[in-house]
Amino acid sequence: MLMTSIIRIFLTRSFKPFIFRKVHSNQLFYQDLENVGLYVHIPFCESICDFCPYFKVKYDETLAKEYIDAVIKEINLVCSKQEGKKTVTSLYFGGGTPALVLAGLQKIINKLKEYFIIKEGIGVELHPENICENTLYILKSFGVNMVSIGIQSFDSNCLNMLGRKDNKFIEKLELVKLYGFPVIDVDLISICVV
């Protein structure tokens, strides 16, 4: 408890404690903003990479289903207060490994389309191990037009340091290209060994 208080004082630059009240505003802060993009975090991974700073948990089918249901409830709770459909630039699924819950992605996309017009497209992060014809076909059928592939490195020594393995990256990139995604992004990590 003492450590929590010290960290709070350091981070907030204040000795005043946090006070939580049962008061909230019905105002939707995004309603009047232009060029809003939507982000949905899918925290599930087959394995946990030490280098990843994002919130993630090991994939569990039951927990994943509960999470998708909770996201859909949250969308209804927040968006049912807005007037009409709001136009947004994009929808992006990050993680974690969104491809682990493909059916859930479709549910979330369908629910968000009830409240939003997605102008520029839908993007999804992909772990190289999840790239296969079936997954790419399904993502295209959902309207996904951008994929971001977490390759991290083309160098086997770097991959070993990261706890990753070579996943036939060139073949995977060619397969993604074959499916005609207009935007293909590759995540790379730079490692400096002194």
C-alpha positions as CSV (number, residue, x, y, z in Angstrom):
1,M,0.0,0.0,0.0
2,L,2.8,2.4,0.8
3,M,4.5,1.7,-2.5
4,T,1.3,2.3,-4.4
5,S,0.9,5.7,-2.6
6,I,4.5,6.7,-3.4
7,I,4.1,5.8,-7.1
8,R,0.7,7.7,-7.2
9,I,2.4,10.8,-5.8
10,F,5.3,10.5,-8.2
11,L,3.1,10.0,-11.3
12,T,0.4,12.6,-10.5
13,R,2.7,15.1,-8.9
14,S,0.0,15.5,-6.2
15,F,-0.5,14.4,-2.6
16,K,-4.2,14.2,-3.1
17,P,-5.6,10.7,-3.3
18,F,-7.7,9.5,-6.2
19,I,-11.4,9.9,-5.5
20,F,-13.8,7.7,-7.4
21,R,-17.4,9.0,-7.6
22,K,-20.5,7.3,-9.0
23,V,-21.0,10.3,-11.3
24,H,-20.5,10.1,-15.0
25,S,-21.3,12.2,-18.0
26,N,-23.6,11.0,-20.7
27,Q,-21.5,13.1,-23.1
28,L,-19.7,11.2,-25.8
29,F,-16.4,12.8,-26.1
30,Y,-15.7,11.5,-29.6
31,Q,-19.1,12.7,-31.0
32,D,-17.8,16.1,-32.0
33,L,-14.3,15.0,-33.1
34,E,-13.2,14.8,-36.7
35,N,-11.0,12.0,-38.1
36,V,-11.6,9.5,-35.3
37,G,-10.3,6.0,-35.7
38,L,-11.5,3.0,-33.7
39,Y,-9.2,0.6,-32.0
40,V,-10.2,-2.7,-30.5
41,H,-7.6,-4.6,-28.4
42,I,-7.7,-8.4,-28.5
43,P,-5.4,-9.5,-25.7
44,F,-5.0,-13.2,-26.4
45,C,-1.8,-14.9,-27.6
46,E,-0.8,-18.5,-28.1
47,S,2.5,-17.7,-26.2
48,I,3.6,-14.6,-24.4
49,C,6.6,-12.8,-26.0
50,D,8.9,-11.0,-23.4
51,F,9.5,-8.1,-25.7
52,C,5.8,-7.1,-26.2
53,P,4.8,-4.3,-23.9
54,Y,1.1,-4.6,-24.5
55,F,-1.5,-6.2,-22.3
56,K,-1.9,-9.8,-23.2
57,V,-2.9,-13.2,-21.7
58,K,-2.5,-16.7,-22.8
59,Y,-5.4,-17.8,-25.1
60,D,-8.3,-19.5,-23.4
61,E,-11.4,-20.3,-25.5
62,T,-13.9,-19.6,-22.7
63,L,-12.2,-16.4,-21.6
64,A,-12.0,-15.2,-25.2
65,K,-15.7,-15.8,-25.8
66,E,-16.5,-13.9,-22.6
67,Y,-14.2,-11.0,-23.7
68,I,-15.9,-10.7,-27.1
69,D,-19.3,-10.7,-25.4
70,A,-18.1,-8.0,-23.0
71,V,-16.7,-5.9,-25.9
72,I,-20.1,-6.1,-27.7
73,K,-21.9,-5.1,-24.5
74,E,-19.6,-2.1,-24.1
75,I,-20.2,-1.0,-27.7
76,N,-23.9,-1.1,-27.1
77,L,-23.7,0.6,-23.8
78,V,-21.6,3.5,-25.1
79,C,-22.8,3.9,-28.7
80,S,-26.5,3.6,-28.0
81,K,-26.3,7.2,-26.6
82,Q,-25.0,8.7,-29.8
83,E,-27.3,10.3,-32.3
84,G,-27.2,8.6,-35.7
85,K,-24.2,6.9,-37.3
86,K,-20.8,8.6,-36.7
87,T,-18.3,8.5,-39.6
88,V,-14.8,7.3,-38.5
89,T,-11.6,7.0,-40.5
90,S,-10.8,3.4,-39.6
91,L,-11.1,0.3,-37.4
92,Y,-8.0,-1.4,-36.2
93,F,-7.7,-4.7,-34.3
94,G,-4.5,-5.0,-32.3
95,G,-3.2,-7.3,-29.6
96,G,-2.4,-9.8,-28.8
97,T,-3.3,-12.0,-31.7
98,P,-6.7,-11.0,-33.1
99,A,-6.7,-13.9,-35.6
100,L,-7.2,-16.3,-32.6
101,V,-10.8,-15.0,-32.4
102,L,-11.9,-14.7,-36.0
103,A,-15.6,-15.3,-35.3
104,G,-15.5,-12.7,-32.6
105,L,-13.9,-10.2,-34.9
106,Q,-16.8,-10.5,-37.3
107,K,-19.3,-10.0,-34.4
108,I,-17.4,-6.9,-33.3
109,I,-17.2,-5.5,-36.9
110,N,-20.9,-6.1,-37.4
111,K,-21.8,-4.4,-34.1
112,L,-19.6,-1.4,-34.8
113,K,-21.1,-1.0,-38.3
114,E,-24.5,-0.5,-36.6
115,Y,-23.1,2.7,-35.0
116,F,-20.3,3.8,-37.4
117,I,-19.5,4.3,-41.0
118,I,-15.9,3.2,-41.5
119,K,-14.5,5.4,-44.2
120,E,-11.0,4.2,-45.0
121,G,-11.0,0.5,-43.9
122,I,-10.3,-2.2,-41.4
123,G,-6.9,-3.3,-40.2
124,V,-5.8,-6.4,-38.3
125,E,-2.5,-7.4,-36.7
126,L,-1.4,-10.9,-37.6
127,H,1.2,-13.2,-36.0
128,P,3.1,-14.9,-38.8
129,E,2.0,-18.3,-37.5
130,N,-1.6,-17.4,-38.1
131,I,-1.1,-16.5,-41.8
132,C,-2.8,-19.2,-43.9
133,E,-5.2,-19.2,-46.8
134,N,-8.3,-19.8,-44.6
135,T,-7.5,-16.9,-42.2
136,L,-6.8,-14.5,-45.1
137,Y,-9.9,-15.5,-46.9
138,I,-12.0,-14.9,-43.8
139,L,-10.4,-11.5,-43.1
140,K,-11.1,-10.4,-46.7
141,S,-14.7,-11.5,-46.3
142,F,-15.0,-9.3,-43.2
143,G,-13.9,-6.3,-45.3
144,V,-10.3,-6.1,-43.9
145,N,-8.1,-4.2,-46.2
146,M,-4.9,-3.8,-44.1
147,V,-2.8,-6.4,-42.3
148,S,0.1,-5.7,-40.0
149,I,2.4,-8.7,-39.7
150,G,4.5,-9.1,-36.6
151,I,7.6,-10.4,-38.3
152,Q,10.0,-8.5,-35.9
153,S,13.2,-9.5,-37.7
154,F,14.4,-11.4,-40.8
155,D,17.6,-12.2,-39.0
156,S,17.6,-15.7,-37.2
157,N,20.0,-14.5,-34.5
158,C,17.6,-11.6,-33.6
159,L,14.6,-13.9,-33.7
160,N,16.4,-16.3,-31.3
161,M,17.1,-13.4,-28.9
162,L,13.4,-12.5,-29.1
163,G,12.3,-16.1,-28.5
164,R,10.7,-16.2,-32.0
165,K,11.3,-18.6,-34.9
166,D,11.6,-18.1,-38.6
167,N,8.1,-18.6,-40.0
168,K,8.9,-18.7,-43.7
169,F,8.3,-15.0,-43.8
170,I,8.8,-14.5,-47.6
171,E,6.2,-17.2,-48.3
172,K,3.8,-15.6,-45.8
173,L,4.2,-12.2,-47.4
174,E,3.7,-13.6,-50.8
175,L,0.5,-15.3,-49.6
176,V,-0.8,-12.1,-48.1
177,K,0.1,-10.2,-51.3
178,L,-1.8,-12.9,-53.3
179,Y,-5.0,-12.1,-51.4
180,G,-4.8,-8.5,-52.6
181,F,-4.7,-6.6,-49.3
182,P,-4.1,-3.0,-50.4
183,V,-2.0,-2.3,-47.3
184,I,0.5,-4.7,-45.9
185,D,2.5,-3.5,-42.9
186,V,5.5,-5.3,-41.3
187,D,6.5,-4.8,-37.7
188,L,10.3,-4.9,-37.2
189,I,12.4,-4.7,-34.1
190,S,15.9,-3.2,-34.1
191,I,18.3,-4.9,-31.7
192,C,21.6,-3.2,-30.9
193,V,24.1,-5.5,-29.3
194,V,27.2,-3.8,-27.9
